[in-house]
């Protein structure tokens, strides 16, 4: 299946829209509910993802984020993604029994919250990086788990 065909796949389009709505709520942006029949509650999922990120905020995040804070605005997304990968790999090494995708989701949400709270001027750049990570690196896994409702309630 080509990338063009993937972008036309209704399931992927639906997931992408859900991700966009969830991230809108996660980052505290204005959210206008567009589909009242959706089985996903973006406000609830965003709150659960926020809790997931808060859980790791006090561990290794603050020292790790110094590089992102020092990066020029145009390089913040790259530095952020490298920090997510570093944190994820650290957790995979510590807890190999947990699927790597779960570590990647936790690392992404934890570092996103840190950036939102401490570097609001970089939020747009980080939002784009989070969307890319979730859609392109975690999208298939999230859908395989049963979608956002299922994944957001997973605990270690």
N, C-alpha and C positions, 0 to 999 in steps of 0.2 A: 504494500500500500504506500503510495507516494505521500509526501508531506502535504501536497495540495489536497489529496483525497482525505487525509486525516483532518484537515481544517474544515472540511465539509461534513464530516461525521457528526450527526446530531448529538450523540453522547458526549463527544469531546467538546462540542460547542456549548452544550448545557453545563458540563463540568467547568469549562473556562469562565462562563458567566457566573456560576456559583462561586468560583474562586475570586473573581473580581468583586462580587458583592461582599464576600466574607472579609477580604482585605480592606475594603472600604470601611466596614464596621470596625475591623481590628485597628486600623489607623485613626479611628475617630472622625472619619470624613462623613459628610452628609450622605445618608443612605435613603433612597426612595424605593420602597418595595415596588417591584414591577410585576411580579408573578405570584399572586396570592395562593396559587395551587402548588407551589414548590414544596417538595418534601424536606427541603433544607431551610433551617432558620439561621440566616447569616449572623444575626445578632447573638444568638446562643452559641453558635460555632466560634465566632470571634472571641466571646467571653471565655470559652473553654480553651482556645488556643492561647489567650492572654495568660490564663492560669498555668498552662504548660510552660510558657516562657518565663513567668515569674518564678517558677520553681527553681530555675537554674541561674537566675540573675546574680546571685551572690557568690557563685563558685568561681569560675575562671573568666567570666565575661568581661569584667571591667578592665583588667590588664590587656585582654585581647582586643578590646575596642579602641585602644589608644591609636593603633595604626589607622583605623578607619577615620577617627576624628582628625588625624593629622593629614589625611589624604585630601588632595584638592577635590572640589565638588564633582568634577568630571570623572574622577577616579574612585570616588566613594563606593560605587556599586561593585567595582572590581575588588577593592580591599574588603568590602563586606562579604562578598562571595568566598574569598580566600579564608576569611575568619570563620565563616560557617563551615567550610570544608575541614579546617583545622579542628574545630570543636567537635564536629561530627566524628572525625577519625579518632580523636582522643576518647570519646565515649564508646566507640565501637571496640577499641582496644581494651577498655575497662569492662565492658559488658557485651561480649561477643554473642551471647545468647539472645540479645534483643536485635531485631531486624535492623539493618543499617538505615533503611528508609525512615524508621521511627526516630532514630537518632538525628537524621538530617532534618526532619520536621521540627523536632525539639530545638535543635541548634538554630534553625532559621527563625523560629518564633521568639526564642530567648534573645537573640541578638537584635531582632527587629524591635522588640520592646525597649531594649537598652537605647537603641538609636533614637527611637521616637521620643523617649523621655529626656535624653541628654543632648541630642543633636537635631532639634526640630527642623533646622534649616536644610538638613540632608534627607528629610523624610521622602521627598519625591523620588530621589535617586534610589533610596533603599526600597521603596515601594515597588519600583520597577524590577529590582533585583529579586525581591521576594516572589513577585509574580512569575518571573522566569524560572526560579528554582522550583516553585510549587507546580507550575504547569508542565515544565519540560523534564524535570528530574523526579518529581514525585507523583505526577498526574496519573500514570498507569497504576502505580501501587495503590494510591488512594481509591481509585475506581475498583480495583481488584478486592479491596477490603470491604467494599459495600458503599463507598462514597464518603462524603464529609461527615454525615451524621455518625457513622460507625467509627471513623478514624479519630474524630475530635474527642470521643469519650474513652479512647484507649488509655489505659494506665500501664506503667511498667510492672 
